[in-house]
């Protein structure tokens, strides 16, 4: 019984992941403005550092401000910054879109 539930849970997780097309080179989700983000956000470090992060628009803005203040990141034109923030907050939002869904309580070991 447990095995069957695990199978169903994994099946759901892979269906969700399959809905998002990903750039094989960088791993970025392909969505509006992704090329701007790929070009801008891989100049200093791996795209993995970006993809591994999640955040609201404000969180992402904070990360950009932090890099601008301390890591030598240049200033963006407002329109371009808006595109980058929209892309990041849409595709890497807080608390969603992790590699798999949390396990069902039914699958958790007893306390
Ligand atoms: C001018 C160089 C530069 C560019 C361009 C740059 N970053 Fe960074 N970023 C850094 C440095 C340096 C670090 C710290 C790396 C480390 O800790 O190994 C960093 C770290 C990060 C982190 C990890 C923050 C943390 O809390 O650990 C994220 C997320 C991130 N960058 C996202 C971005 C995004 C999104 C963009 C594009 C808008 C971007 N970076 C462009 C220099 C840059």
Boltz pocket constraint, residues with backbone or C-beta under 6 A from the ligand:
constraints:
  - pocket:
      binder: B
      contacts: [[A, 37], [A, 40], [A, 41], [A, 42], [A, 43], [A, 44], [A, 45], [A, 49], [A, 50], [A, 53], [A, 63], [A, 64], [A, 67], [A, 71], [A, 72], [A, 73], [A, 74], [A, 84], [A, 88]]
      max_distance: 6.0
